[in-house]
Amino acid sequence: MRLQELKERVIAEFGDELERATPESVERFVASVHAELSEQMRSGEFIVVDESSSSYVDVLRQFFRKTLDMLPEDAAVLLWLTAFEWLFSTIEE
């Protein structure tokens, strides 16, 4: 997924200023996009983190380290989705 496509989908889903974003809607949106990206991961377009690691911290380390080796646009998509989901998951309505 290209960054422009992500931008268009985010605006279509949440509005120009993301005014329709809620923790629940963000979680659904990110899950949907991740499902699409998982198809691309199988074809080798995105990174796959070894989730058999000994801890969640190891998984995070691997994810962030591998994004440094990605094409900048691919890394931006994954990092934006990750930040969007994490930050909205901390909001209590």
WOMOHU-V798593 format. One line per field, one symbol per residue. psi: psi as a letter, one per 20 degrees, with the letter a starting at -180 (. if undefined). A space follows every 10 residues. Layout:
psi->???
This chain:
psi->pqhggggghg ghgirhjkij prgghggggh ggghgghhgh hhjjhrqppo jjrirhghgg ggghghhhir qghggggghg ggggggghii pp.
